[in-house]
Amino acid sequence: MIRRPPRSTPSNSSAASDVYKRQVFSNLISNALKYHDQKRTGIIRISGYTEKYHSIYCIEDNGIGIAPEHHEKIFELFHRLCPDESAGDGLGLTIVTRILERHSGKIWLESERGKGSKFFVELPGDRRQKTEDRRQETEDRRQETEDRRQKIGDRRQKTEDRRQKTGDRRQKTGDRRQETGDRKK
């Protein structure tokens, strides 16, 4: 009997995770193509940037746009923006949302009817880098604490040196008084 390895899931396989992320972008680009405005040449722009611990991508089109009252509904299961004008089951954006939630990501949009849409996807960054940054911050704080302790130690030593000098002066003054007292006798 042949045993098969367990199926990969996003939580235990980087490769599966990459497949699901590709599915997100595939669905968004497919929607941009599907809902282009027939009156003008379709344009799709994909851009992105990285902030400290996450990446944000934007899929922008000059398609038919989405009225504000549909901004939340389009992410619901089986909701279709234009059921008579295009094919589909209304699953794409629901799938996208669920994939992103599984990967600690987010999706949101900016759109107006007749002016196109911008879908934004936020994905968490490299956890190793975040961990390394935190370790470095902790090490920096430890070094600052050690520097402060050293300064406190230096101040204590200076104070002790002053006390010693003061004690030495008092001793000398006492010795002089003693000598003066011995001479007078």
C-alpha positions in Angstrom: 0.0 0.0 0.0 1.3 3.4 -1.0 1.0 6.2 1.6 0.6 9.7 0.3 1.9 12.7 2.1 -0.6 15.0 3.7 -2.0 17.7 1.4 -0.3 21.1 1.7 -2.2 23.9 3.3 -1.4 27.6 3.4 -0.4 27.2 7.1 2.2 24.5 6.5 3.6 25.1 3.0 5.2 28.1 1.4 4.6 26.7 -2.1 0.8 26.3 -1.4 0.9 29.8 0.1 2.4 31.2 -3.1 -0.2 29.4 -5.2 -3.0 31.0 -3.2 -1.4 34.4 -3.5 -1.2 34.0 -7.3 -4.9 33.1 -7.2 -5.6 36.5 -5.5 -3.9 38.4 -8.3 -5.3 36.2 -11.0 -8.9 36.9 -9.8 -8.4 40.6 -9.5 -6.8 40.9 -12.9 -9.5 38.7 -14.4 -12.2 41.0 -12.9 -10.4 44.1 -14.3 -10.5 42.4 -17.8 -14.1 41.2 -17.4 -15.5 44.6 -16.3 -13.7 46.9 -18.7 -15.6 49.8 -20.2 -16.5 48.8 -23.8 -16.4 52.5 -24.8 -12.7 53.0 -24.2 -9.4 51.1 -24.4 -8.9 49.1 -21.3 -6.0 49.9 -19.1 -4.8 47.8 -16.1 -2.0 49.1 -13.9 -0.4 46.9 -11.2 1.8 48.7 -8.7 3.1 48.0 -5.2 5.4 49.2 -2.5 6.8 47.8 0.7 6.4 49.4 4.1 8.2 48.2 7.2 6.6 44.8 7.7 4.1 44.5 4.9 3.6 44.9 1.1 0.7 46.8 -0.5 -0.2 46.1 -4.1 -2.7 48.0 -6.2 -4.6 46.6 -9.2 -6.1 49.6 -11.0 -8.3 49.7 -14.1 -10.3 52.2 -16.1 -13.3 49.9 -16.2 -17.0 50.4 -15.4 -16.3 51.2 -11.8 -18.3 50.2 -8.7 -20.9 52.4 -7.1 -20.3 53.1 -3.3 -23.4 51.1 -2.3 -21.8 47.9 -3.7 -18.3 48.3 -2.1 -19.1 45.9 0.7 -21.5 43.6 -1.2 -19.0 42.6 -3.9 -17.0 40.7 -1.4 -20.1 38.6 -0.3 -20.6 35.1 -1.6 -22.4 34.8 -4.9 -22.8 38.6 -5.3 -22.3 39.7 -8.9 -22.1 43.3 -9.9 -23.6 42.9 -13.4 -25.2 39.4 -13.6 -26.6 40.0 -17.1 -23.5 41.4 -18.7 -20.8 38.9 -17.7 -20.2 35.3 -16.8 -19.3 34.1 -13.4 -20.7 32.8 -10.2 -19.9 35.6 -7.8 -17.2 33.7 -6.0 -14.0 35.4 -7.1 -13.8 38.2 -4.6 -15.1 36.0 -1.8 -12.3 33.6 -2.5 -9.8 36.4 -2.6 -11.0 37.7 0.8 -10.8 34.3 2.4 -7.3 33.6 1.0 -6.0 37.0 2.3 -7.6 36.5 5.7 -5.8 33.1 6.0 -2.5 34.9 5.2 -3.1 37.8 7.6 -3.7 40.0 4.6 -6.4 42.6 3.7 -8.2 43.9 0.7 -10.1 47.1 0.1 -11.1 49.2 -2.9 -11.5 52.7 -4.2 -14.0 53.1 -7.0 -16.7 55.2 -8.5 -19.3 54.2 -11.1 -17.9 55.0 -14.6 -14.4 55.9 -13.3 -12.7 52.5 -12.9 -11.5 50.8 -9.7 -8.5 50.4 -7.5 -8.2 47.2 -5.5 -5.6 47.2 -2.8 -4.1 44.1 -1.4 -2.0 44.1 1.8 0.3 41.1 2.6 2.5 40.6 5.6 6.2 40.9 5.0 9.0 38.7 5.9 8.6 37.5 9.6 12.3 36.7 9.8 13.1 40.3 9.1 10.6 41.5 11.7 12.1 39.1 14.2 15.6 40.2 13.4 14.6 43.9 13.7 13.1 43.2 17.1 16.2 41.4 18.2 18.4 44.3 17.1 16.1 46.8 18.9 16.4 44.7 22.1 20.2 44.5 21.7 20.3 48.3 21.3 18.2 48.8 24.4 20.5 46.4 26.3 23.5 48.4 25.2 21.8 51.7 26.2 21.1 50.2 29.6 24.7 49.0 30.0 25.9 52.5 28.9 23.7 54.1 31.6 24.9 51.7 34.2 28.5 52.5 33.2 27.8 56.2 33.6 26.2 55.6 37.0 29.2 53.5 38.0 31.6 56.3 36.8 29.6 58.9 38.8 29.7 56.7 41.9 33.5 56.3 41.5 33.9 60.1 41.2 31.8 60.6 44.3 33.8 58.0 46.1 37.1 59.7 44.9 35.8 63.1 46.2 34.9 61.6 49.5 38.3 60.1 49.7 39.9 63.4 48.9 37.7 65.1 51.5 38.7 62.4 54.0 42.4 62.9 53.2 42.1 66.7 53.6 40.4 66.2 57.0 43.1 63.9 58.0 45.8 66.4 57.0 43.9 69.2 58.8 43.6 67.0 61.8 47.3 66.2 61.6 48.2 69.9 61.4 46.1 70.7 64.3 47.7 67.9 66.2 51.2 69.2 65.3 50.2 72.7 66.2 48.8 71.5 69.5 52.0 69.5 70.2 54.1 72.6 69.5 52.2 74.7 71.9 52.8 72.4 74.8 
